[in-house]
Amino acid sequence: MNLKVIAFDADDTLWVNEPYFRQTEEQFYSLLGGFSSQHGLERELLKIEIDNLPLYGYGIKGFILSMIETALKLTNNTINATVIGQVIELGRQMLNQPIELLDGVEEVLQTLKEKYRLVVATKGDLLDQERKLKKSGLSHYFHHIEIMSEKDDANYLKLIKHLDIKPGELMMVGNSLKSDILPVLNIGGYAVHVPYHITWAHEHIEDAIDNANFKSVEGIKDILEFL
């Protein structure tokens, strides 16, 4: 490998994120428990979230709007305004959650910063991701921050062009096979999968990855063994 840049996903790679969504979902299901089974609520919320991605993108604010839309749909627009207020408050609490770094993250960044340009390549709401990065205390490790509306081949190619490197000089580290790994492999880069114990259903893929540029590790500190 002739790496020049190592890019890191943010949510559930550098810090805790998905558990807050799961916790909020459970609270939302409790609020709407009288109108549908939990399975029905889960199915409808996920469908509405995915349908809304082209409109709202990823992140907490779009999630709040999708919860409100789900509540309205399942109650035929009869949901009490107080419940809508409670849903909004659930989202507000998510936006104010502390940033909890994952084990080994700062050690890895400190070590790799001496040899490579480090960047954050994440997706989601611009304001929210900037807020989390600032609260994380990790900003000083990174040469560049890229917040994408979608993590696809085209946006990774734009990132490579901006960084003035070749695809084979980039390694992406992340927890999502769909967003962090496959697009980078598609364009000829290297990718390291660091699994997280909770993954949003929309990020799941079924097929195994067979690519010489792909590696999977148990924890983020494991990448220091081969870099």
N, C-alpha and C positions, 0 to 999 in steps of 0.2 A: 504494500500500500504506500502511496505517495500522498498522504493526507496533508491538507493545509488547514481545513476547517472542520470542526466538530460541532454539529447542531444538536440542541437538546429540546425535546418537547417540554412543556411546562407542567400542565395538570397531570398529576399521578405519575410523573417522572421526576420532577424536582420537588413537588409538594403535594399534599393531600388535597383531593378535589371531589372525586366521585362519591365517597361516603357521605358528603354533605347533601348531595342530590338524593341519595337513597334515603337518608334520614327525613328529608323534606317530603319525599314521595309518601313515606309511611304516614306522616302527619296529614298529608293531603287525603290519603285514602281513609283515614279516620274521620275527617270532616265530611266526606261524601259517602260514608259507609251505608247510610240509609237508602241510597239511590241505586247502588250496584254492588256486586261482589268485588272483592279485591282483584280477582283475575280480570274481571270486566273493566275495572278502572285502569289497571296496568295496561291492558291491551289498547284501550281507547286513548289514554294519555300518550303512549308511545307512537301510535298512528298519527295523532295530531301534531306531536313534536316533529316527526319526520316530514309531514306535509308542510309544516311551517318553516322548515329550514331555508328554503329559497327566499322567504320573506324576512325572517328575523335573524337568520344565521344561528351560530352556536352561542351558548352562554346562559347566564342566569336570567337575564331580562326576557329573552325569548321563552325560557322555561316557565316563567311566571305567566306570561300571556297564554301559553299553551295550557297551563293548569286552569286558568280562568275560562278558556274556551271549552275545555273538557267539562268543567262544572256546569256551564250553561247548556251544553249539548245534552248531558245526561239527565238534567232536570227540566228539559224543555223550556229553558229560560225562566224558570221559576225560583232559582236559587236566591236565598236571602242576601241582601247587600252586605250584611254583617259577615257572612261567610266569604264573600269576595274580598272584603277588607282583611280577613284572616289569611287568605291566600297571599295577598300582597305583602302582609307582614312576614309570612314565611320566607318570601323572596328577599325582603329587606334583611332578615336575619342571616341569610346565606351571604349576602353582599358584605356583611360585617364580620364574617367568620375570621378568626386569626389564621395566619399562614403557618402551617406545620411542615417543616422540611422533612423529606424522607431520609432515612438512614444512609449516611455515606455521601450525600450529595455535595456538601461543601468540601470535603476531602478530595473528591474527584475533580471538582472544578479548580481547586487550588493547585492540584498536581498538573492537570492538563494545560492550564493557562500558560505555563512556562514554555510549552512546545507548539501549541496550536492556537489559531484564532477560534474563539468560542462564540457561538451565537445561540439565541433562543429562536426556535421556529415553532410557533404555536398557533392555534386558531381560537376564535371566540370573539367576545365583545371587546373592542379596543380599550375602552375606559376601564373595564373590569380587569382585563389582563395587565394593563399598566399599573393599576392599583395593587394587584397581587405581587407583581415583580418588585415594586417599590417596598412593600411591606416585608418581602422575603429577605431583604438585605443582600441579595445576590447580584444586583445590577452591575457592580464594579468588575465582575468576572467576564462580562460579555462585551465583545467587539460590536455586536449588532443585535437588534431585536426585530424580529419579523412576526407580525400578527396577521395571519391570513384569514380570509373569509372561508376558504376551503383548502384542505391539504390535498392537492392533486398534482399530477405531473407538471402541468403548466405553471403553477405557482412555485414549485420547487425549481423549475428552470429559470424563472424570474429571479429567485433568490441567488442562484448560482451566477447568473449574469451580473447581478448587483455586486456580488462579492468578487467578481472577476477571477473565477476559478473554473476548472473543468469538472464535469460530474464525478470523475474518479478521484477527485481531491476533496470530496465531501463525505463525511460519515454522519448519519442521523441516528440519534439515540432516543428511543421512546417506548411507550407501553402499548400503543395501538398498532397492530399489524396493518389495519386498513389505512390509517392516516399517516403513520410515521415510517412504516417499513416499505410497503409495496410501491408507492409512488417513487421513492428514492431509488429502489432497485430497478424500476422501469426505465429510469433515465440514466442508469449506469453508475450510480453512487453506491456507497457502502451503508449498511443499516444494521443496527444492533437493537434487538428486542429485549426490553427489561419488563417482564410481566408485572402487572399489579393485580392484587387479589380481587378487585372489583372492576369490571369493564362495562360500559354502557352497551346495551344490546345492539344499538346501531353500529357499533364499532367491531362487532364480531365477524370473523371470516371462518369458513369451514375448511378450506383447502390448505394442505401443508405447503410450506415454501421450500423450494429446491433451487437455491441460487448460491453460487460461490461467494458472493459479496454479502451474504446474510449470516448473522450469528445471533444466537439467543443465549442470554446469561440469566443467572438467578437473581442477582442484585447489581445495582449500578457500580459498586466498587469492583466488580469482576472485570470491568473493561480495562482497568489499570494493568491487568495481567498480560494483555496483548498489545497495549499501546505504549 
